[in-house]
Amino acid sequence: MTYIGIIITFVFINNIILNQFLGLCPFIGVSKNVESAVGMGFAVTFVMSLASLTTWMIHNVVLIPLGIEFLQTITFILVIAGLVQLVEMVIQKISPPLYKALGIYLPLITTNCAVLGIALIAVRNEYGAIESFVAGFAAGVGFLLAILLMSTLREKLDTEWVPKFLRGTPIAFITGGLMALAFMAFDVALLRNLIG
């Protein structure tokens, strides 16, 4: 698959949130305002990109030659945890308000199944190093797109009349479901038509 195909696939067709339903905790929790959603989206994109490349290297250079592929999941989680610590320290240093706005959701990137999911998908699809990085980056951009759209819609919903029993999380889940339905319009046939 070409790099363009990988990007289109993971941003639109197999969006990590809206198609595979991975990473819903920050999708619902951080999407209350656009600023924190964008910060979380960029942090997750950075971690996904580096995690996909790093886990590919560890899988192909260490785990396969030593015949210990069964340690794949735990190894990938440790790599992701280390990368999240790095991102957390950088955000705390560069933008304390963003660090405070992200709150508990920033360290939760460590346990965000979307990050582990894209690393495992890249290995399962037998992507090369660059393809794994591109897949991680594209999945992160898809995450950013989904959380940005959701935060924009939620800010708009805060100014509109919503029945009392639907306010907050219930309307967020309904909105997320409608977004997922909209993203179902993107399919493999569209990808074939776009890139041949």
C-alpha positions in Angstrom: 0.0 0.0 0.0 1.3 3.5 -0.9 1.9 6.1 1.8 -1.0 8.1 0.5 -3.2 5.0 0.8 -2.1 4.5 4.4 -2.8 8.1 5.3 -6.3 8.1 3.7 -7.0 4.7 5.3 -6.1 5.7 8.9 -7.5 9.3 8.8 -10.8 8.5 7.1 -11.6 4.9 6.3 -10.3 3.2 9.5 -10.3 6.2 11.8 -9.0 4.9 15.1 -11.9 6.5 17.1 -14.8 6.6 14.7 -14.3 3.3 13.0 -12.3 1.1 15.4 -13.7 2.7 18.6 -10.3 2.9 20.3 -9.4 5.8 22.5 -12.9 6.8 23.5 -11.9 7.9 27.0 -10.0 11.0 25.9 -12.4 11.5 23.0 -15.3 12.0 25.4 -13.3 13.4 28.4 -11.1 16.0 26.7 -13.4 17.2 23.9 -15.3 19.7 26.1 -13.3 22.6 24.6 -11.3 23.0 21.4 -8.0 24.2 23.0 -7.5 21.1 25.2 -8.8 18.8 22.4 -6.2 20.2 20.0 -3.4 19.8 22.6 -4.5 16.2 23.3 -4.7 15.5 19.6 -1.2 16.7 18.9 0.2 14.8 22.0 -1.5 11.6 20.8 -0.3 12.1 17.3 3.3 12.6 18.5 3.1 9.5 20.7 1.5 7.4 18.0 4.0 8.3 15.4 7.0 7.6 17.6 5.5 4.5 19.2 4.7 2.9 15.9 8.3 3.4 14.7 9.9 2.4 18.0 7.7 -0.7 18.4 8.4 -1.8 14.8 12.2 -1.5 15.5 11.9 -3.5 18.8 9.7 -6.1 17.2 11.9 -6.7 14.2 15.4 -6.1 15.8 14.8 -7.7 19.3 11.7 -9.8 19.6 11.8 -11.8 16.3 15.5 -12.6 16.4 15.3 -13.7 20.0 12.1 -15.7 19.3 10.2 -13.9 22.1 7.3 -12.4 20.1 5.0 -13.4 22.9 6.4 -10.4 24.9 5.1 -8.1 22.2 2.2 -6.5 24.1 4.1 -5.9 27.3 7.1 -4.5 25.5 4.9 -2.2 23.4 3.2 -0.9 26.6 6.5 -0.1 28.2 7.7 1.8 25.1 4.5 3.8 25.0 4.7 4.5 28.7 8.2 5.9 28.3 7.2 8.1 25.3 4.2 9.5 27.2 6.5 10.4 30.1 8.6 12.3 27.6 5.6 14.1 26.1 4.3 15.0 29.6 7.5 16.5 30.7 7.8 18.6 27.4 4.2 19.9 27.6 4.6 20.7 31.3 7.7 22.7 30.5 6.5 24.4 27.3 2.8 25.1 28.1 1.8 24.8 31.8 -1.8 26.0 31.0 -2.2 23.2 28.4 -0.7 20.7 30.9 -3.2 21.7 33.5 -6.1 21.6 31.0 -5.2 18.1 29.9 -5.1 17.0 33.5 -5.4 13.3 34.1 -5.9 12.5 30.4 -2.3 13.2 29.5 -0.8 10.4 31.6 -3.8 8.2 30.4 -2.3 8.2 26.9 -0.1 5.4 28.4 -3.2 3.3 28.6 -4.9 4.7 25.6 -5.7 1.6 23.6 -5.5 3.6 20.3 -1.8 4.0 20.7 -1.2 0.3 21.4 -3.8 -0.5 18.7 -1.9 1.3 15.9 1.4 -0.3 16.9 -0.2 -3.8 16.8 -2.0 -3.0 13.5 1.3 -2.0 11.9 3.0 -5.2 13.1 0.0 -7.3 12.0 0.0 -5.8 8.5 3.7 -6.3 8.2 4.5 -2.7 7.5 8.0 -1.6 7.1 9.6 1.0 9.3 8.5 4.1 7.3 5.0 2.6 6.7 4.7 2.0 10.4 5.6 5.6 11.2 3.2 6.9 8.5 0.4 4.7 9.8 1.1 6.0 13.4 1.1 9.6 12.2 -2.0 9.1 10.1 -3.9 7.4 12.9 -2.8 10.4 15.1 -4.1 12.8 12.6 -7.4 10.8 12.4 -7.6 11.0 16.2 -6.9 14.8 16.1 -9.6 15.3 13.4 -12.2 13.3 15.4 -11.5 15.0 18.7 -11.4 18.4 17.0 -14.7 17.9 15.3 -16.2 16.5 18.5 -15.0 19.5 20.6 -16.3 22.0 18.1 -19.7 20.3 18.1 -19.8 20.0 21.9 -19.0 23.8 22.3 -21.8 24.5 19.9 -24.2 22.2 21.8 -23.3 24.1 25.0 -25.0 27.2 23.5 -28.0 25.4 22.2 -31.1 24.0 23.9 -30.7 20.3 24.8 -33.2 18.4 26.9 -32.0 18.2 30.5 -31.7 14.4 30.5 -29.4 14.5 27.4 -27.0 17.3 28.5 -23.3 16.4 29.0 -22.1 12.9 28.4 -25.4 11.5 26.8 -25.4 14.1 24.0 -21.6 13.6 23.6 -22.2 9.8 23.0 -25.0 10.6 20.5 -22.9 13.1 18.7 -20.0 10.6 18.6 -22.3 8.0 17.2 -23.6 10.3 14.5 -20.0 11.2 13.6 -19.1 7.5 13.3 -22.0 7.0 11.0 -20.9 9.9 8.8 -17.4 8.5 8.6 -18.9 5.2 7.3 -19.3 7.0 4.0 -15.5 6.7 3.6 -14.8 3.1 2.5 -12.2 1.0 0.6 -14.0 1.8 -2.7 -13.4 5.5 -2.2 -9.7 4.7 -1.6 -9.4 2.7 -4.8 -11.1 5.5 -6.7 -8.7 8.2 -5.2 -5.4 6.4 -5.7 -6.2 3.8 -8.2 
